[in-house]
Amino acid sequence: MSAQHVLIVEDSLVYRRLLSRMLTQWGYIVSEAENGVAALAILENQPSAW
């Protein structure tokens, strides 16, 4: 089974990076966004990843 892709949307850099590290260690592919606008841009630019 291929790794699942997770999008973390969190304004706190500390929490975003902590969660990203944990999920990566558990085998997930992680993308990060600091707000909803940035998250939508990621989703629009990489629709096949989701």
Backbone bond lengths (Angstrom), bond angles and torsions (degrees), N, CA, C in turn:
res aa  C-N    CA-C-N  psi(-1)  N-CA   C-N-CA  omega(-1)  CA-C   N-CA-C  phi
1 M - - - 1.446 - - 1.526 109.22 -
2 S 1.327 116.81 136.78 1.456 120.01 179.90 1.529 110.21 -78.78
3 A 1.316 114.84 158.02 1.460 120.33 -177.90 1.529 110.73 -65.81
4 Q 1.307 115.55 144.84 1.465 121.90 176.99 1.523 109.37 -81.98
5 H 1.330 116.51 144.29 1.457 122.26 179.73 1.526 108.47 -98.93
6 V 1.333 116.38 130.05 1.460 122.46 -178.16 1.522 108.90 -121.64
7 L 1.322 116.40 135.74 1.462 122.00 175.16 1.523 108.14 -108.34
8 I 1.320 115.97 117.51 1.464 121.66 178.05 1.526 107.70 -95.65
9 V 1.323 116.32 124.21 1.464 121.58 176.77 1.521 107.01 -117.11
10 E 1.326 115.91 107.62 1.471 121.43 -175.00 1.522 107.80 -154.72
11 D 1.330 117.06 131.60 1.458 119.44 -178.45 1.527 113.44 -77.43
12 S 1.307 117.65 -21.99 1.463 120.82 178.84 1.530 110.20 -84.22
13 L 1.321 115.86 117.16 1.463 120.77 179.93 1.524 111.30 -59.78
14 V 1.317 117.51 -39.46 1.466 121.60 -178.44 1.529 110.80 -61.07
15 Y 1.327 116.89 -50.27 1.469 120.32 -179.31 1.522 111.76 -67.70
16 R 1.340 115.81 -38.23 1.463 119.90 179.16 1.521 110.72 -61.38
17 R 1.311 117.78 -46.26 1.464 121.65 -179.31 1.520 112.01 -68.84
18 L 1.321 117.26 -38.72 1.461 120.81 178.48 1.527 110.65 -61.84
19 L 1.317 116.51 -48.96 1.457 120.66 179.69 1.523 111.02 -64.94
20 S 1.324 116.42 -39.01 1.462 120.79 178.33 1.524 111.02 -60.68
21 R 1.315 116.70 -44.56 1.468 121.17 178.86 1.524 111.70 -61.58
22 M 1.311 115.55 -44.75 1.468 119.81 -179.48 1.525 111.06 -62.77
23 L 1.322 116.63 -47.83 1.462 120.22 -178.25 1.527 111.67 -65.08
24 T 1.322 117.00 -37.42 1.465 120.82 177.93 1.526 110.43 -63.74
25 Q 1.319 116.75 -41.99 1.461 120.48 178.01 1.523 111.60 -63.60
26 W 1.311 117.10 -27.97 1.465 121.91 179.10 1.523 112.23 -86.80
27 G 1.346 116.85 2.50 1.456 120.45 173.98 1.517 116.90 98.75
28 Y 1.321 117.66 6.57 1.462 120.77 179.31 1.530 110.93 -85.82
29 I 1.323 116.11 153.45 1.457 122.54 169.27 1.521 105.43 -92.47
30 V 1.332 117.30 126.97 1.459 120.80 -171.44 1.523 111.45 -119.38
31 S 1.324 115.34 134.46 1.458 122.95 168.42 1.518 106.56 -118.36
32 E 1.331 116.33 150.97 1.459 120.65 -176.82 1.522 110.86 -125.66
33 A 1.332 115.48 144.14 1.460 122.19 173.78 1.521 108.29 -140.02
34 E 1.334 115.93 142.94 1.459 118.90 -177.93 1.528 113.70 -89.05
35 N 1.340 117.13 -9.77 1.466 120.01 177.81 1.528 109.89 -160.96
36 G 1.313 115.76 176.18 1.457 120.55 -177.48 1.513 113.92 -63.49
37 V 1.326 117.17 -38.00 1.466 120.87 179.58 1.527 110.16 -62.86
38 A 1.323 116.76 -45.29 1.467 120.77 178.65 1.527 110.73 -65.41
39 A 1.321 117.23 -36.84 1.468 120.89 178.73 1.523 110.86 -64.29
40 L 1.328 117.00 -43.86 1.463 120.36 178.31 1.521 111.41 -62.86
41 A 1.325 116.92 -37.89 1.465 120.41 178.02 1.524 110.62 -62.95
42 I 1.317 117.18 -41.72 1.467 121.00 177.99 1.525 109.91 -62.93
43 L 1.320 116.79 -45.51 1.466 120.70 -179.39 1.524 111.85 -63.53
44 E 1.329 116.82 -38.22 1.466 120.76 179.62 1.525 111.79 -71.09
45 N 1.334 116.95 -35.29 1.467 121.11 -177.49 1.519 113.40 -82.18
46 Q 1.331 118.13 -20.12 1.460 122.22 -178.85 1.529 110.95 -131.72
47 P 1.323 118.89 55.52 1.473 119.58 -174.97 1.528 114.17 -61.84
48 S 1.305 118.12 -29.51 1.470 119.72 -178.27 1.530 112.86 -73.21
49 A 1.318 117.59 -17.77 1.467 120.94 -179.89 1.525 111.94 -75.15
50 W 1.309 117.36 -15.88 1.458 121.65 -174.53 1.485 109.74 -114.04
